[in-house]
């Protein structure tokens, strides 16, 4: 595996995001002039990239231009997310503050069900790293690690360097068919929602710090 540019703090955030989205194999952070700030690409068992960094950067630059042009159309309003399903591969594009864009590349048969919280968590982590102020209602979910009991209910939460035990208060409803969620209480008395998506990927809607 050989990167063609030095990794930044954003590469770790993007790599975690790619691992969390079914069918995703690359993601890039693009600035307002179409330049690639950083990227993450899934690796094959041989240690080689699934796709070349150049291809990720080119795709990112094209989508960056598209986002900028769409943003100029007053009839569209504020651009949030673009979802494009292609014959060879698909894309998810999220507009960020200050003209930045996240571009995600997915396999052609990838679904678009389990990406919303992962993208939200990625955006939140990037905003914290870059000191961006996100629009209201964005960046709510946080990617976390959870330990469960014999009934698959959450008992321990880890969020970065912080961790604590949990008390389950009840189950969440109105989730997708293969998702499970719980309302939990922290030792501090605070409460939050936890959701487990397909692939045992966990998200919280509050920070424990």
DOVO-223870 format. One record per residue (C-alpha): y, x negated, z negated; residue number from 0; chain; residue in three letters. Coordinates in Angstrom, 3 decimals. Layout:
BEGIN
rec yy=Y; xx=X; zz=Z; pos=NUM; unit=A; code=Ala
...
% end
This chain:
BEGIN
rec yy=0.000; xx=0.000; zz=0.000; pos=0; unit=A; code=Unk
rec yy=3.328; xx=-1.506; zz=1.090; pos=1; unit=A; code=Unk
rec yy=6.684; xx=0.164; zz=0.503; pos=2; unit=A; code=Unk
rec yy=9.491; xx=-0.616; zz=2.915; pos=3; unit=A; code=Unk
rec yy=12.190; xx=-0.235; zz=0.247; pos=4; unit=A; code=Unk
rec yy=12.443; xx=-0.883; zz=-3.461; pos=5; unit=A; code=Unk
rec yy=11.317; xx=2.020; zz=-5.621; pos=6; unit=A; code=Unk
rec yy=13.859; xx=3.763; zz=-7.841; pos=7; unit=A; code=Unk
rec yy=13.508; xx=6.223; zz=-10.711; pos=8; unit=A; code=Unk
rec yy=13.407; xx=8.975; zz=-8.083; pos=9; unit=A; code=Unk
rec yy=10.125; xx=7.686; zz=-6.608; pos=10; unit=A; code=Unk
rec yy=8.274; xx=8.455; zz=-9.862; pos=11; unit=A; code=Unk
rec yy=9.746; xx=11.965; zz=-9.941; pos=12; unit=A; code=Unk
rec yy=8.811; xx=12.581; zz=-6.302; pos=13; unit=A; code=Unk
rec yy=5.288; xx=11.180; zz=-6.756; pos=14; unit=A; code=Unk
rec yy=4.608; xx=13.535; zz=-9.665; pos=15; unit=A; code=Unk
rec yy=5.945; xx=16.406; zz=-7.576; pos=16; unit=A; code=Unk
rec yy=3.663; xx=15.593; zz=-4.619; pos=17; unit=A; code=Unk
rec yy=0.643; xx=15.517; zz=-6.964; pos=18; unit=A; code=Unk
rec yy=1.529; xx=18.949; zz=-8.323; pos=19; unit=A; code=Unk
rec yy=1.912; xx=20.824; zz=-5.020; pos=20; unit=A; code=Unk
rec yy=-1.345; xx=21.793; zz=-3.271; pos=21; unit=A; code=Unk
rec yy=-1.358; xx=20.438; zz=0.278; pos=22; unit=A; code=Unk
rec yy=1.719; xx=18.217; zz=-0.146; pos=23; unit=A; code=Unk
rec yy=1.354; xx=14.604; zz=0.993; pos=24; unit=A; code=Unk
rec yy=4.926; xx=13.259; zz=1.024; pos=25; unit=A; code=Unk
rec yy=8.411; xx=13.995; zz=-0.274; pos=26; unit=A; code=Unk
rec yy=11.785; xx=12.359; zz=0.200; pos=27; unit=A; code=Unk
rec yy=15.243; xx=12.538; zz=-1.320; pos=28; unit=A; code=Unk
rec yy=17.869; xx=12.479; zz=1.437; pos=29; unit=A; code=Unk
rec yy=21.610; xx=11.943; zz=0.959; pos=30; unit=A; code=Unk
rec yy=24.493; xx=13.736; zz=2.648; pos=31; unit=A; code=Unk
rec yy=24.485; xx=11.457; zz=5.720; pos=32; unit=A; code=Unk
rec yy=20.744; xx=11.653; zz=6.345; pos=33; unit=A; code=Unk
rec yy=19.744; xx=8.385; zz=4.680; pos=34; unit=A; code=Unk
rec yy=16.567; xx=8.253; zz=2.593; pos=35; unit=A; code=Unk
rec yy=17.395; xx=7.494; zz=-1.047; pos=36; unit=A; code=Unk
rec yy=13.718; xx=7.282; zz=-2.006; pos=37; unit=A; code=Unk
rec yy=10.336; xx=8.733; zz=-1.156; pos=38; unit=A; code=Unk
rec yy=6.781; xx=9.205; zz=-2.379; pos=39; unit=A; code=Unk
rec yy=3.652; xx=9.382; zz=-0.224; pos=40; unit=A; code=Unk
rec yy=0.111; xx=10.258; zz=-1.236; pos=41; unit=A; code=Unk
rec yy=-2.456; xx=7.508; zz=-0.804; pos=42; unit=A; code=Unk
rec yy=-5.899; xx=7.608; zz=0.736; pos=43; unit=A; code=Unk
rec yy=-8.918; xx=6.193; zz=-1.097; pos=44; unit=A; code=Unk
rec yy=-8.468; xx=2.983; zz=0.882; pos=45; unit=A; code=Unk
rec yy=-5.062; xx=2.561; zz=-0.743; pos=46; unit=A; code=Unk
rec yy=-3.225; xx=3.184; zz=2.522; pos=47; unit=A; code=Unk
rec yy=-0.520; xx=5.795; zz=2.943; pos=48; unit=A; code=Unk
rec yy=-1.458; xx=9.166; zz=4.453; pos=49; unit=A; code=Unk
rec yy=1.676; xx=8.918; zz=6.618; pos=50; unit=A; code=Unk
rec yy=4.022; xx=6.049; zz=7.399; pos=51; unit=A; code=Unk
rec yy=7.304; xx=5.779; zz=5.458; pos=52; unit=A; code=Unk
rec yy=9.199; xx=5.727; zz=8.770; pos=53; unit=A; code=Unk
rec yy=7.853; xx=9.183; zz=9.683; pos=54; unit=A; code=Unk
rec yy=8.877; xx=10.568; zz=6.280; pos=55; unit=A; code=Unk
rec yy=12.385; xx=9.154; zz=6.669; pos=56; unit=A; code=Unk
rec yy=12.764; xx=10.540; zz=10.195; pos=57; unit=A; code=Unk
rec yy=11.615; xx=14.001; zz=9.093; pos=58; unit=A; code=Unk
rec yy=13.970; xx=13.820; zz=6.135; pos=59; unit=A; code=Unk
rec yy=16.919; xx=12.828; zz=8.334; pos=60; unit=A; code=Unk
rec yy=16.280; xx=15.706; zz=10.751; pos=61; unit=A; code=Unk
rec yy=16.044; xx=18.245; zz=7.942; pos=62; unit=A; code=Unk
rec yy=19.145; xx=16.786; zz=6.326; pos=63; unit=A; code=Unk
rec yy=21.068; xx=17.437; zz=9.542; pos=64; unit=A; code=Unk
rec yy=19.640; xx=20.954; zz=9.773; pos=65; unit=A; code=Unk
rec yy=20.665; xx=21.749; zz=6.186; pos=66; unit=A; code=Unk
rec yy=24.195; xx=20.450; zz=6.798; pos=67; unit=A; code=Unk
rec yy=24.559; xx=22.574; zz=9.935; pos=68; unit=A; code=Unk
rec yy=23.195; xx=25.709; zz=8.262; pos=69; unit=A; code=Unk
rec yy=25.519; xx=25.192; zz=5.294; pos=70; unit=A; code=Unk
rec yy=28.481; xx=25.420; zz=7.681; pos=71; unit=A; code=Unk
rec yy=27.501; xx=28.951; zz=8.728; pos=72; unit=A; code=Unk
rec yy=29.479; xx=31.295; zz=6.482; pos=73; unit=A; code=Unk
rec yy=27.188; xx=34.212; zz=7.308; pos=74; unit=A; code=Unk
rec yy=24.278; xx=32.398; zz=5.627; pos=75; unit=A; code=Unk
rec yy=26.011; xx=31.920; zz=2.287; pos=76; unit=A; code=Unk
rec yy=24.840; xx=29.241; zz=-0.125; pos=77; unit=A; code=Unk
rec yy=21.680; xx=27.580; zz=1.153; pos=78; unit=A; code=Unk
rec yy=18.880; xx=27.264; zz=-1.386; pos=79; unit=A; code=Unk
rec yy=15.434; xx=26.616; zz=0.113; pos=80; unit=A; code=Unk
rec yy=13.914; xx=26.470; zz=3.588; pos=81; unit=A; code=Unk
rec yy=10.180; xx=27.054; zz=4.119; pos=82; unit=A; code=Unk
rec yy=8.802; xx=26.114; zz=7.531; pos=83; unit=A; code=Unk
rec yy=5.149; xx=26.573; zz=8.518; pos=84; unit=A; code=Unk
rec yy=4.331; xx=24.456; zz=11.571; pos=85; unit=A; code=Unk
rec yy=1.245; xx=24.130; zz=13.771; pos=86; unit=A; code=Unk
rec yy=0.645; xx=20.491; zz=12.763; pos=87; unit=A; code=Unk
rec yy=2.340; xx=20.343; zz=9.356; pos=88; unit=A; code=Unk
rec yy=4.656; xx=22.396; zz=7.174; pos=89; unit=A; code=Unk
rec yy=7.847; xx=21.667; zz=5.243; pos=90; unit=A; code=Unk
rec yy=9.682; xx=22.775; zz=2.131; pos=91; unit=A; code=Unk
rec yy=13.360; xx=21.823; zz=1.984; pos=92; unit=A; code=Unk
rec yy=15.558; xx=22.257; zz=-1.093; pos=93; unit=A; code=Unk
rec yy=19.339; xx=21.811; zz=-0.996; pos=94; unit=A; code=Unk
rec yy=20.708; xx=19.853; zz=-3.979; pos=95; unit=A; code=Unk
rec yy=24.225; xx=19.211; zz=-5.326; pos=96; unit=A; code=Unk
rec yy=26.568; xx=16.802; zz=-3.514; pos=97; unit=A; code=Unk
rec yy=24.819; xx=17.241; zz=-0.167; pos=98; unit=A; code=Unk
rec yy=21.457; xx=15.808; zz=-1.229; pos=99; unit=A; code=Unk
rec yy=18.194; xx=17.355; zz=-0.016; pos=100; unit=A; code=Unk
rec yy=14.529; xx=17.218; zz=-1.056; pos=101; unit=A; code=Unk
rec yy=12.173; xx=17.342; zz=1.937; pos=102; unit=A; code=Unk
rec yy=8.465; xx=17.981; zz=1.287; pos=103; unit=A; code=Unk
rec yy=5.746; xx=17.480; zz=3.915; pos=104; unit=A; code=Unk
rec yy=2.551; xx=19.553; zz=3.649; pos=105; unit=A; code=Unk
rec yy=-0.710; xx=19.875; zz=5.541; pos=106; unit=A; code=Unk
rec yy=-0.725; xx=22.593; zz=8.181; pos=107; unit=A; code=Unk
rec yy=-2.995; xx=24.922; zz=6.190; pos=108; unit=A; code=Unk
rec yy=-1.201; xx=24.418; zz=2.880; pos=109; unit=A; code=Unk
rec yy=-0.149; xx=27.548; zz=1.042; pos=110; unit=A; code=Unk
rec yy=3.273; xx=28.159; zz=-0.421; pos=111; unit=A; code=Unk
rec yy=2.262; xx=29.916; zz=-3.644; pos=112; unit=A; code=Unk
rec yy=2.161; xx=27.047; zz=-6.139; pos=113; unit=A; code=Unk
rec yy=5.307; xx=25.103; zz=-5.399; pos=114; unit=A; code=Unk
rec yy=8.176; xx=27.010; zz=-7.011; pos=115; unit=A; code=Unk
rec yy=7.812; xx=25.670; zz=-10.569; pos=116; unit=A; code=Unk
rec yy=6.927; xx=22.172; zz=-9.340; pos=117; unit=A; code=Unk
rec yy=10.035; xx=22.079; zz=-7.152; pos=118; unit=A; code=Unk
rec yy=12.113; xx=23.451; zz=-10.011; pos=119; unit=A; code=Unk
rec yy=10.804; xx=20.742; zz=-12.360; pos=120; unit=A; code=Unk
rec yy=11.418; xx=18.037; zz=-9.737; pos=121; unit=A; code=Unk
rec yy=14.970; xx=19.241; zz=-9.199; pos=122; unit=A; code=Unk
rec yy=15.615; xx=19.312; zz=-12.940; pos=123; unit=A; code=Unk
rec yy=14.326; xx=15.755; zz=-13.410; pos=124; unit=A; code=Unk
rec yy=16.445; xx=14.496; zz=-10.527; pos=125; unit=A; code=Unk
rec yy=19.546; xx=16.245; zz=-11.862; pos=126; unit=A; code=Unk
rec yy=19.051; xx=14.542; zz=-15.217; pos=127; unit=A; code=Unk
rec yy=18.608; xx=11.156; zz=-13.545; pos=128; unit=A; code=Unk
rec yy=21.665; xx=11.561; zz=-11.291; pos=129; unit=A; code=Unk
rec yy=23.834; xx=13.552; zz=-13.760; pos=130; unit=A; code=Unk
rec yy=24.059; xx=16.491; zz=-11.358; pos=131; unit=A; code=Unk
rec yy=25.005; xx=19.960; zz=-12.510; pos=132; unit=A; code=Unk
rec yy=22.542; xx=22.437; zz=-11.024; pos=133; unit=A; code=Unk
rec yy=23.481; xx=25.973; zz=-9.960; pos=134; unit=A; code=Unk
rec yy=22.764; xx=28.703; zz=-12.476; pos=135; unit=A; code=Unk
rec yy=19.102; xx=29.699; zz=-12.524; pos=136; unit=A; code=Unk
rec yy=17.862; xx=26.411; zz=-11.040; pos=137; unit=A; code=Unk
rec yy=15.913; xx=23.665; zz=-12.812; pos=138; unit=A; code=Unk
rec yy=14.472; xx=25.977; zz=-15.469; pos=139; unit=A; code=Unk
rec yy=10.862; xx=24.758; zz=-15.457; pos=140; unit=A; code=Unk
rec yy=9.681; xx=21.422; zz=-16.877; pos=141; unit=A; code=Unk
rec yy=6.408; xx=19.692; zz=-15.956; pos=142; unit=A; code=Unk
rec yy=4.394; xx=19.097; zz=-19.154; pos=143; unit=A; code=Unk
rec yy=0.945; xx=18.069; zz=-20.388; pos=144; unit=A; code=Unk
rec yy=-1.039; xx=20.494; zz=-22.540; pos=145; unit=A; code=Unk
rec yy=-4.248; xx=20.271; zz=-24.558; pos=146; unit=A; code=Unk
rec yy=-6.285; xx=23.432; zz=-24.984; pos=147; unit=A; code=Unk
rec yy=-8.909; xx=24.792; zz=-27.373; pos=148; unit=A; code=Unk
rec yy=-12.413; xx=26.054; zz=-26.558; pos=149; unit=A; code=Unk
rec yy=-10.892; xx=29.318; zz=-25.299; pos=150; unit=A; code=Unk
rec yy=-8.584; xx=27.410; zz=-22.912; pos=151; unit=A; code=Unk
rec yy=-5.514; xx=28.380; zz=-24.964; pos=152; unit=A; code=Unk
rec yy=-2.741; xx=25.790; zz=-25.471; pos=153; unit=A; code=Unk
rec yy=-2.766; xx=23.958; zz=-28.823; pos=154; unit=A; code=Unk
rec yy=-0.801; xx=20.748; zz=-28.151; pos=155; unit=A; code=Unk
rec yy=2.221; xx=20.080; zz=-25.931; pos=156; unit=A; code=Unk
rec yy=3.452; xx=16.736; zz=-24.599; pos=157; unit=A; code=Unk
rec yy=6.831; xx=16.514; zz=-22.870; pos=158; unit=A; code=Unk
rec yy=7.741; xx=12.964; zz=-21.984; pos=159; unit=A; code=Unk
rec yy=7.697; xx=10.889; zz=-25.191; pos=160; unit=A; code=Unk
rec yy=7.735; xx=14.015; zz=-27.386; pos=161; unit=A; code=Unk
rec yy=4.713; xx=16.035; zz=-28.473; pos=162; unit=A; code=Unk
rec yy=3.853; xx=18.741; zz=-30.994; pos=163; unit=A; code=Unk
rec yy=1.291; xx=21.360; zz=-31.975; pos=164; unit=A; code=Unk
rec yy=1.545; xx=24.959; zz=-30.779; pos=165; unit=A; code=Unk
rec yy=0.967; xx=28.433; zz=-32.141; pos=166; unit=A; code=Unk
rec yy=0.076; xx=31.032; zz=-29.509; pos=167; unit=A; code=Unk
rec yy=2.042; xx=34.264; zz=-29.940; pos=168; unit=A; code=Unk
rec yy=0.722; xx=36.184; zz=-26.953; pos=169; unit=A; code=Unk
rec yy=-0.197; xx=36.136; zz=-23.262; pos=170; unit=A; code=Unk
rec yy=2.324; xx=36.409; zz=-20.419; pos=171; unit=A; code=Unk
rec yy=1.962; xx=39.078; zz=-17.744; pos=172; unit=A; code=Unk
rec yy=3.117; xx=39.461; zz=-14.116; pos=173; unit=A; code=Unk
rec yy=1.796; xx=36.060; zz=-13.045; pos=174; unit=A; code=Unk
rec yy=-0.121; xx=35.205; zz=-9.887; pos=175; unit=A; code=Unk
rec yy=-3.826; xx=36.008; zz=-9.914; pos=176; unit=A; code=Unk
rec yy=-4.976; xx=32.432; zz=-10.652; pos=177; unit=A; code=Unk
rec yy=-2.242; xx=31.621; zz=-13.191; pos=178; unit=A; code=Unk
rec yy=-2.312; xx=31.977; zz=-16.960; pos=179; unit=A; code=Unk
rec yy=0.648; xx=32.001; zz=-19.327; pos=180; unit=A; code=Unk
rec yy=1.407; xx=32.135; zz=-23.039; pos=181; unit=A; code=Unk
rec yy=4.359; xx=32.596; zz=-25.363; pos=182; unit=A; code=Unk
rec yy=4.098; xx=29.840; zz=-27.979; pos=183; unit=A; code=Unk
rec yy=5.895; xx=28.787; zz=-31.156; pos=184; unit=A; code=Unk
rec yy=6.767; xx=25.173; zz=-32.022; pos=185; unit=A; code=Unk
rec yy=6.610; xx=23.665; zz=-35.539; pos=186; unit=A; code=Unk
rec yy=10.437; xx=23.792; zz=-35.542; pos=187; unit=A; code=Unk
rec yy=10.305; xx=27.574; zz=-35.190; pos=188; unit=A; code=Unk
rec yy=11.506; xx=27.538; zz=-31.595; pos=189; unit=A; code=Unk
rec yy=9.618; xx=29.431; zz=-28.906; pos=190; unit=A; code=Unk
rec yy=8.936; xx=28.863; zz=-25.215; pos=191; unit=A; code=Unk
rec yy=6.772; xx=30.045; zz=-22.338; pos=192; unit=A; code=Unk
rec yy=3.921; xx=27.943; zz=-20.953; pos=193; unit=A; code=Unk
rec yy=2.304; xx=28.573; zz=-17.571; pos=194; unit=A; code=Unk
rec yy=-0.857; xx=26.974; zz=-16.208; pos=195; unit=A; code=Unk
rec yy=-1.092; xx=26.940; zz=-12.419; pos=196; unit=A; code=Unk
rec yy=-4.031; xx=26.157; zz=-10.141; pos=197; unit=A; code=Unk
rec yy=-5.298; xx=22.611; zz=-10.678; pos=198; unit=A; code=Unk
rec yy=-4.494; xx=22.673; zz=-14.405; pos=199; unit=A; code=Unk
rec yy=-0.810; xx=22.002; zz=-13.783; pos=200; unit=A; code=Unk
rec yy=1.353; xx=23.072; zz=-16.720; pos=201; unit=A; code=Unk
rec yy=5.027; xx=24.057; zz=-16.980; pos=202; unit=A; code=Unk
rec yy=7.367; xx=24.987; zz=-19.840; pos=203; unit=A; code=Unk
rec yy=10.638; xx=26.887; zz=-19.598; pos=204; unit=A; code=Unk
rec yy=12.333; xx=25.145; zz=-22.549; pos=205; unit=A; code=Unk
rec yy=12.828; xx=21.554; zz=-23.673; pos=206; unit=A; code=Unk
rec yy=11.281; xx=20.587; zz=-27.039; pos=207; unit=A; code=Unk
rec yy=13.708; xx=17.690; zz=-27.538; pos=208; unit=A; code=Unk
% end
